[in-house]
Amino acid sequence: MRSLCRVDDIPEGGAKGLSLTGGGGPGEIFLVRAHGRIRGYVNSCPHIGTPLDVLPDRFLTRDGRQILCSTHGARFEIESGRCVAGPCRGRFLQALRLKVEDGMILLLDETQNG
């Protein structure tokens, strides 16, 4: 288990990018806080593997309802990571297994496919 950040570090309806170094983890990741839940994904678009954000912590559409790939405009469901529009429609972001404990977001293990 690896401590990532505090829940309060991510505003409701917001996202935060993190870089995990060492330990053979997934590398670049991001966390989204929406509807009172935290979800995490590897920061790599399934289309060609580019990071989703071009500006730090900018992972969501303007209305905050979907995850956005800034490279090709692909949009993903926050809840599942499934691409609903764009060149990788139907594919998934790599989800992270997370746990919230005492206000901290913990990474449980390696990634899983959506």
DAJO-V498594 format. One line per field, one symbol per residue. ss: DSSP state (@ for helix, = for strand, . for the rest). phi: phi as a letter, one per 30 degrees, with the letter a starting at -180 (. if undefined). burial: b if it has 9 or more other C-alpha atoms within 8 Angstrom, else e. Layout:
ss: ???
phi: ???
burial: ???
//
This chain:
ss: .=====@@@....======........=======..======.................=.....===......===....====......=..=..====..====....=..
phi: .bdcadeddcdeibbbcbccciiiddidbbcbcbhibcbbbddadddbidddccceicccdedicbdbdddbidbbdddciddcajdcejdbdddcdcbcbhicccddaddbdd
burial: eeebebbeebeebbbbbbebeeeeebbbbbbbbbeeebbbbbbbbbeeebbbbeeebbbbbeebbbbbbbbebbbbbbebbbbbbbebbeebbbbbbbebeeebbbbbeebeeb
//
